[in-house]
Amino acid sequence: MVSKKEVCHIAKLARIGLKDTEIEKMQKELSLILDYFKNLAEVDISKVKLISDSIFNVTREDKIKTEENIFKLIETAPQKEKEYIKVKSVF
Protein backbone atom coordinates (compact mmCIF):
# COMPACT_ATOMS: atom_id res chain seq x y z
CA MET A 1 0.00 0.00 0.00
CA VAL A 2 1.14 3.53 -0.76
CA SER A 3 2.24 5.36 2.39
CA LYS A 4 0.77 8.64 3.65
CA LYS A 5 4.16 10.25 3.09
CA GLU A 6 4.14 9.20 -0.59
CA VAL A 7 0.58 10.48 -1.08
CA CYS A 8 1.51 13.82 0.50
CA HIS A 9 4.58 14.04 -1.76
CA ILE A 10 2.51 13.32 -4.89
CA ALA A 11 -0.11 15.86 -3.77
CA LYS A 12 2.62 18.45 -3.25
CA LEU A 13 4.03 17.79 -6.75
CA ALA A 14 0.53 18.16 -8.21
CA ARG A 15 -0.07 21.25 -6.05
CA ILE A 16 -3.15 19.69 -4.50
CA GLY A 17 -4.13 20.30 -0.91
CA LEU A 18 -5.50 17.15 0.77
CA LYS A 19 -7.26 16.68 4.11
CA ASP A 20 -6.49 13.64 6.28
CA THR A 21 -9.61 11.80 5.10
CA GLU A 22 -8.67 12.50 1.48
CA ILE A 23 -5.14 11.23 2.08
CA GLU A 24 -6.51 7.90 3.30
CA LYS A 25 -8.84 7.70 0.29
CA MET A 26 -5.96 8.48 -2.10
CA GLN A 27 -3.81 5.81 -0.42
CA LYS A 28 -6.39 3.17 -1.27
CA GLU A 29 -7.05 4.46 -4.80
CA LEU A 30 -3.39 4.82 -5.74
CA SER A 31 -2.66 1.36 -4.37
CA LEU A 32 -5.44 -0.12 -6.54
CA ILE A 33 -4.07 1.66 -9.62
CA LEU A 34 -0.53 0.44 -8.97
CA ASP A 35 -1.79 -3.11 -8.39
CA TYR A 36 -3.53 -2.96 -11.77
CA PHE A 37 -0.23 -2.01 -13.42
CA LYS A 38 1.43 -4.97 -11.71
CA ASN A 39 -1.21 -7.20 -13.33
CA LEU A 40 -0.45 -5.67 -16.72
CA ALA A 41 3.26 -6.35 -16.26
CA GLU A 42 2.49 -10.07 -15.94
CA VAL A 43 0.75 -10.29 -19.34
CA ASP A 44 2.66 -12.27 -21.96
CA ILE A 45 3.23 -10.01 -24.95
CA SER A 46 5.96 -12.05 -26.65
CA LYS A 47 3.70 -12.95 -29.60
CA VAL A 48 2.27 -9.45 -30.10
CA LYS A 49 3.47 -7.66 -33.23
CA LEU A 50 4.82 -4.21 -32.50
CA ILE A 51 3.06 -1.30 -34.16
CA SER A 52 6.40 0.34 -34.91
CA ASP A 53 7.28 -2.58 -37.20
CA SER A 54 4.45 -1.74 -39.59
CA ILE A 55 4.85 2.04 -39.65
CA PHE A 56 6.84 3.62 -42.44
CA ASN A 57 7.21 7.06 -43.96
CA VAL A 58 5.31 7.85 -47.11
CA THR A 59 7.37 10.09 -49.32
CA ARG A 60 6.80 11.72 -52.65
CA GLU A 61 9.12 13.14 -55.21
CA ASP A 62 9.51 16.90 -55.03
CA LYS A 63 8.37 18.60 -58.20
CA ILE A 64 9.30 22.07 -59.28
CA LYS A 65 6.26 24.26 -59.64
CA THR A 66 6.48 26.08 -62.90
CA GLU A 67 4.84 29.36 -63.82
CA GLU A 68 2.40 27.38 -65.96
CA ASN A 69 0.94 25.79 -62.84
CA ILE A 70 0.63 29.16 -61.14
CA PHE A 71 -1.14 30.72 -64.13
CA LYS A 72 -3.53 27.73 -64.28
CA LEU A 73 -4.37 28.40 -60.63
CA ILE A 74 -4.99 32.09 -61.29
CA GLU A 75 -7.22 31.25 -64.28
CA THR A 76 -9.46 29.09 -62.08
CA ALA A 77 -9.84 31.75 -59.36
CA PRO A 78 -13.33 33.28 -59.08
CA GLN A 79 -11.93 36.82 -58.96
CA LYS A 80 -8.60 37.93 -60.36
CA GLU A 81 -6.76 41.05 -61.34
CA LYS A 82 -3.80 40.73 -63.75
CA GLU A 83 -1.64 37.92 -62.33
CA TYR A 84 -3.10 38.09 -58.81
CA ILE A 85 -5.99 36.34 -57.12
CA LYS A 86 -8.42 38.85 -55.65
CA VAL A 87 -9.69 38.05 -52.12
CA LYS A 88 -11.80 39.80 -49.51
CA SER A 89 -10.09 42.10 -47.06
CA VAL A 90 -8.79 40.35 -43.94
CA PHE A 91 -8.94 43.30 -41.60
Residue pairs with C-beta under 8 A, 6 or more apart in sequence:
1 27
1 28
1 31
2 26
2 27
2 30
2 31
2 34
3 27
4 23
4 24
4 27
6 30
7 18
7 23
7 26
7 27
7 30
8 18
8 23
10 26
10 30
11 17
11 18
11 23
11 26
18 26
71 83
73 85
74 80
74 83
74 84
74 85
77 85
77 86
79 85
79 86
79 87
80 86
